[in-house]
Every structure is written in structure tokens, then in C-alpha cells.
């Protein structure tokens, strides 16, 4: 038997492209393009509104050197989609032989038409020491489209004596509305940076979370953003998380930050905020995905 060349093991490309349409009072997944180890379960409909809940599946459960994951979702007019994951994602230790091959990347691209609503609410991402990880999310919203999403990154595994002492992690998020940039966020961390210890940086914390909320119908209303920020502050105070969470708004985009030591506390806080603010963002009451409780 002829051995496979080593190059065949250097990368694993995976792609999942989904298109949603509003049909018969429901949001339906009308087209799926799959390549590699990325898939999606059939849609669940726990809401009376016909919103589709879908679970993104990546059986390897982690990204190694050379891997690229591409997830894309296109929502046509009036669609309501909630995307989540059954468990944590992982950026494992990278190979050091080739700089380019050692990269581990995930790209998300979401396109949301007028009066459609997308929620991207995944579990946390674990970034192992010596990783060379890149995570990029782009959201394109049209007119009255709305979006809620979060990212939670855990740098290293200090609870089992594996701190993030080597490697790098770069995360970017861009939100566009009516083809114009509304919000851009970039986090670029090297394990040896003083940013980890600085009081104006991570202050020795290893869990970083960012939640973004935007309603296209209220894009020009400062009052809407102020009211949502006020509601979120009340949530944060009620959860006794004022030392770990903060909220602000930029050009109508509401941004919640977490910096601390516990990814579960971060995610539970974000879930609570999502449940309290969903009526303001999408006009509907929150219905948590069933998989969150299994």
C-alpha cells in the first residue's frame, strides 16, 4: 500500500453555507452546502413565531494546525434564526515547523436581509497554550435587520496547570449596516505580551467575553441604545457581576464586555442579558435552545 504524502495531513478545510427563507409562517433552511467535518442538525421550532433553532456541529471538536473552518449563513427577508453549538470549541496546540501551516482559523460570515433577525450564541472557545489561533466574524445587516451574538475566549487551562504561556490568539468582529461599517473590534494577544498583566489590559485574567446587540430599525435612535444599556446594567447589577462586566454603545451598537476567570459565569451572564433584552432587539420573548439544558 502506498503511503499518503505528509502534505495530505497538513490541513483540513471545512465549510458550511446555509440559506434561510421565510415560508409558510416559518423560517426554513432551504439550501445547505457542506465540505469537510462541518454540519448542522435539522431545525427545531420551539417558538410560536416560527423561528428556527439550529445546532452547528463540528465532530472533531477542535481546530489544529492548518485547519480552516468557514461558516456562512444567509437570511432572506423576515427570517428568524438562532445558531448555537452543543459544546465548547477548541484551538489546540499548533505545529511550529511552518509558520503558515501552523495557523488555525475560523471564519464566520453572516448576511441578514431586511426585517430578519440572527442570533449567534455559541459555547466558549478554549485556546490552548502554544496555539496560533485566528477567529474572524463578519455580519452584514440590511435596513431593519437585527443581530445578537457573543464570543467567549478562554486563554489556556490554568485550572489544570496549563496557562496560556506560549502562542497567540487574534479575534476580529465587524458589523456592517446598509453596506457601511458600524462596529469593528480586534483583539490580538501574544502570550508574552505585557497586556496580559497590565491593569489596562487583561489584568492577569484569562476569560474574555464580548456580546453585541443591534437593531436596524433603531439604528438612528440613541434613545433605543441608551435604554438597552440601562436594562443591561440592571441585569449586571442583579447578577453581582459589576466587577467583571460592563456595557457601552457605539453608533447604536450595544457592546457588553466580560473579563474574569470563569467562562460559565460569563456565558450565564450573557444568557441572562439575552433573555432580558430580546424583546427590545427582535420584538419577541426569549426561548432558550433545548440543548443548553441537556
C-alpha positions as CSV (number, residue, x, y, z in Angstrom):
1,X,0.0,0.0,0.0
2,X,1.4,3.4,-1.0
3,X,1.8,5.8,1.9
4,X,-0.1,9.1,1.7
5,X,2.2,12.1,1.4
6,X,2.8,14.1,4.6
7,X,1.2,17.2,2.9
8,X,-2.2,15.4,3.0
9,X,-2.2,15.8,6.7
10,X,-1.2,19.5,6.9
11,X,-4.7,21.0,6.8
12,X,-8.3,20.2,7.0
13,X,-10.7,22.6,5.3
14,X,-14.3,22.6,6.4
15,X,-17.1,24.7,5.0
16,X,-20.8,25.1,5.9
17,X,-23.0,27.5,3.9
18,X,-26.7,27.9,4.8
19,X,-29.5,29.8,3.2
20,X,-32.8,30.5,5.1
21,X,-36.1,31.6,3.7
22,X,-39.4,32.5,5.3
23,X,-42.0,30.0,4.1
24,X,-45.4,29.1,5.5
25,X,-45.0,31.2,8.6
26,X,-41.7,29.5,9.4
27,X,-38.0,30.1,8.8
28,X,-36.7,27.2,6.8
29,X,-33.3,26.0,5.9
30,X,-33.7,25.9,2.1
31,X,-30.1,25.3,1.0
32,X,-27.0,23.8,2.5
33,X,-23.5,23.4,1.1
34,X,-21.2,21.2,3.1
35,X,-17.5,20.4,2.8
36,X,-15.4,18.6,5.4
37,X,-16.3,18.0,9.0
38,X,-18.9,20.7,9.5
39,X,-22.7,20.0,9.5
40,X,-25.9,21.2,11.1
41,X,-28.8,19.4,12.7
42,X,-32.3,19.8,11.4
43,X,-34.1,22.9,12.6
44,X,-36.1,22.9,15.8
45,X,-39.1,25.2,16.2
46,X,-39.7,25.8,20.0
47,X,-41.1,29.3,19.4
48,X,-44.6,30.2,18.2
49,X,-43.0,32.8,15.9
50,X,-41.6,30.1,13.6
51,X,-38.0,31.0,14.5
52,X,-35.5,28.2,13.6
53,X,-33.1,27.0,16.2
54,X,-30.1,25.1,14.7
55,X,-27.0,23.4,16.2
56,X,-23.7,23.8,14.4
57,X,-21.8,20.5,14.6
58,X,-18.0,20.0,14.3
59,X,-17.3,16.4,15.2
60,X,-13.5,16.9,15.7
61,X,-14.5,19.4,18.4
62,X,-11.2,21.3,17.9
63,X,-9.0,23.1,15.3
64,X,-5.4,22.0,14.8
65,X,-2.6,23.4,12.6
66,X,-3.6,24.2,9.1
67,X,-7.3,23.8,9.7
68,X,-9.8,26.3,8.4
69,X,-13.5,26.4,9.3
70,X,-15.8,28.6,7.3
71,X,-19.4,29.1,8.4
72,X,-21.8,31.2,6.4
73,X,-25.4,31.9,6.9
74,X,-27.7,34.0,4.6
75,X,-31.1,35.0,5.9
76,X,-33.7,36.2,3.5
77,X,-36.3,38.8,4.5
78,X,-38.4,38.1,7.6
79,X,-36.3,35.1,8.7
80,X,-35.6,34.4,12.4
81,X,-32.6,32.1,13.1
82,X,-30.8,31.1,16.3
83,X,-27.5,29.4,15.9
84,X,-25.7,27.7,18.8
85,X,-23.3,24.8,19.5
86,X,-23.6,21.7,21.6
87,X,-20.2,22.3,23.4
88,X,-17.0,24.3,23.5
89,X,-14.8,24.8,20.5
90,X,-11.0,24.4,20.9
91,X,-7.9,25.7,19.3
92,X,-5.3,23.1,20.1
93,X,-1.5,23.5,20.2
94,X,-0.1,24.4,16.8
95,X,2.8,22.9,14.9
96,X,5.9,25.0,14.8
97,X,7.5,23.6,11.6
98,X,5.9,26.0,9.2
99,X,4.5,29.4,10.2
100,X,1.7,29.4,7.6
101,X,0.7,25.8,8.2
102,X,0.6,26.3,11.9
103,X,-2.3,28.8,11.7
104,X,-5.7,27.6,12.9
105,X,-8.6,29.7,11.6
106,X,-12.3,30.0,11.9
107,X,-14.3,32.4,9.7
108,X,-17.9,33.3,10.2
109,X,-19.9,35.4,7.6
110,X,-23.5,36.2,8.3
111,X,-25.7,38.1,5.8
112,X,-29.1,39.3,7.2
113,X,-31.8,40.8,5.0
114,X,-34.4,43.4,5.9
115,X,-36.6,42.6,8.9
116,X,-34.7,39.4,9.5
117,X,-33.1,38.5,12.9
118,X,-30.0,36.4,13.6
119,X,-28.7,35.2,16.9
120,X,-25.3,33.6,17.1
121,X,-24.9,32.2,20.6
122,X,-22.1,29.6,20.8
123,X,-20.4,28.0,23.7
124,X,-17.0,29.2,24.7
125,X,-13.7,28.7,22.7
126,X,-10.8,27.2,24.5
127,X,-7.4,28.5,23.3
128,X,-4.7,26.0,24.4
129,X,-1.2,27.2,25.1
130,X,1.1,27.3,22.0
131,X,-2.0,27.8,19.8
132,X,-1.7,30.1,16.7
133,X,-5.4,30.8,16.5
134,X,-7.4,33.3,14.4
135,X,-11.2,33.8,14.7
136,X,-13.0,36.3,12.4
137,X,-16.7,37.1,12.3
138,X,-18.3,39.5,9.7
139,X,-22.0,40.4,10.0
140,X,-23.8,42.2,7.1
141,X,-27.2,43.7,8.0
142,X,-29.7,45.3,5.7
143,X,-32.1,48.1,6.7
144,X,-34.3,46.7,9.5
145,X,-32.2,43.6,10.2
146,X,-31.1,42.8,13.7
147,X,-28.3,40.8,15.4
148,X,-27.3,39.4,18.7
149,X,-24.1,37.4,19.2
150,X,-21.3,36.7,21.5
151,X,-17.8,35.2,21.7
152,X,-16.2,33.9,24.9
153,X,-12.5,33.0,24.8
154,X,-10.7,31.1,27.5
155,X,-6.9,31.6,27.3
156,X,-5.2,28.4,28.4
157,X,-6.4,25.9,31.1
158,X,-5.0,27.4,34.3
159,X,-7.3,25.2,36.5
160,X,-5.3,22.2,35.3
161,X,-1.9,24.0,35.4
162,X,-1.8,24.7,31.7
163,X,-1.8,28.5,31.5
164,X,-1.6,30.4,28.2
165,X,2.2,30.8,28.3
166,X,3.1,30.5,24.7
167,X,1.3,31.2,21.4
168,X,-1.1,33.8,20.1
169,X,-4.8,34.5,19.6
170,X,-6.3,37.0,17.2
171,X,-10.1,37.7,17.2
172,X,-11.9,40.2,15.0
173,X,-15.5,41.2,14.7
174,X,-17.1,43.5,12.1
175,X,-20.7,44.6,11.9
176,X,-21.9,46.4,8.7
177,X,-25.3,48.0,8.3
178,X,-26.6,49.1,4.9
179,X,-23.1,48.4,3.5
180,X,-21.4,50.8,5.9
181,X,-19.2,49.7,8.8
182,X,-20.9,50.3,12.2
183,X,-18.6,48.5,14.6
184,X,-15.2,46.8,14.3
185,X,-13.4,45.1,17.2
186,X,-10.0,43.4,17.2
187,X,-8.2,41.5,20.0
188,X,-4.6,40.5,19.3
189,X,-2.8,38.7,22.1
190,X,0.6,37.1,22.3
191,X,1.3,35.0,25.4
192,X,4.3,37.0,26.3
193,X,2.7,40.4,25.9
194,X,2.6,42.7,29.0
195,X,-1.0,43.3,28.0
196,X,-1.9,40.1,30.0
197,X,-0.7,41.6,33.3
198,X,-1.4,45.3,32.7
199,X,-4.4,46.9,34.5
200,X,-5.5,48.5,31.2
201,X,-5.2,45.0,29.6
202,X,-6.3,41.6,30.9
203,X,-5.1,42.3,34.5
204,X,-4.0,38.6,34.7
205,X,-7.5,37.3,33.8
206,X,-7.8,34.6,31.2
207,X,-11.5,34.7,30.2
208,X,-12.6,37.4,27.7
209,X,-16.2,37.7,26.5
210,X,-17.9,40.2,24.1
211,X,-21.6,40.4,23.4
212,X,-23.0,42.6,20.6
213,X,-26.6,43.7,20.1
214,X,-28.0,45.8,17.2
215,X,-31.5,46.6,15.9
216,X,-31.6,48.0,12.4
217,X,-35.0,49.5,12.9
218,X,-33.5,51.6,15.7
219,X,-30.2,52.3,14.0
220,X,-30.6,56.1,14.2
221,X,-32.1,56.2,17.7
222,X,-29.7,57.0,20.5
223,X,-32.6,56.6,22.9
224,X,-33.0,52.9,22.0
225,X,-29.3,52.1,22.7
226,X,-29.4,54.1,25.9
227,X,-32.5,52.2,27.1
228,X,-30.9,48.8,26.3
229,X,-27.7,49.8,28.0
230,X,-29.7,50.8,31.1
231,X,-31.5,47.5,31.1
232,X,-28.3,45.6,30.8
233,X,-26.7,47.5,33.6
234,X,-29.6,46.5,35.8
235,X,-29.1,42.8,34.8
236,X,-25.4,43.0,35.6
237,X,-26.0,44.5,39.0
238,X,-28.7,42.0,39.7
239,X,-26.2,39.2,38.9
240,X,-23.5,40.8,41.1
241,X,-21.2,40.9,38.1
242,X,-20.4,44.7,38.1
243,X,-16.7,43.9,38.8
244,X,-16.5,41.7,35.7
245,X,-18.9,43.1,33.2
246,X,-19.5,46.5,31.5
247,X,-21.7,47.8,28.8
248,X,-21.5,50.7,26.3
249,X,-22.9,51.7,23.0
250,X,-21.2,52.9,19.8
251,X,-23.2,54.3,16.9
252,X,-26.2,52.4,18.1
253,X,-24.3,49.1,18.6
254,X,-24.6,47.9,22.2
255,X,-21.4,46.1,23.4
256,X,-21.2,44.1,26.6
257,X,-17.7,43.0,27.9
258,X,-16.7,40.4,30.4
259,X,-13.2,40.0,31.9
260,X,-12.7,37.4,34.6
261,X,-11.8,33.8,35.4
262,X,-15.0,31.8,34.8
263,X,-16.4,31.1,31.3
264,X,-19.5,29.6,32.8
265,X,-20.3,32.7,34.8
266,X,-19.7,34.7,31.6
267,X,-22.0,32.6,29.5
268,X,-24.7,32.5,32.1
269,X,-24.5,36.3,32.4
270,X,-24.8,36.7,28.6
271,X,-27.7,34.3,28.5
272,X,-29.5,36.3,31.2
273,X,-28.9,39.6,29.3
274,X,-30.1,38.0,26.1
275,X,-33.3,36.8,27.7
276,X,-33.9,40.3,29.2
277,X,-33.2,42.3,26.0
278,X,-34.6,40.0,23.3
279,X,-37.9,41.9,23.2
280,X,-36.0,45.2,22.6
281,X,-33.8,43.7,19.8
282,X,-36.2,41.3,17.9
283,X,-39.6,42.1,19.4
284,X,-40.0,38.5,20.8
285,X,-39.7,36.8,24.1
286,X,-36.6,34.6,24.6
287,X,-37.0,30.9,24.3
288,X,-33.6,29.2,25.2
289,X,-32.5,26.3,23.0
290,X,-33.2,22.9,24.5
291,X,-29.6,21.8,24.0
292,X,-28.4,24.3,26.7
293,X,-30.2,22.2,29.3
294,X,-29.0,18.7,28.2
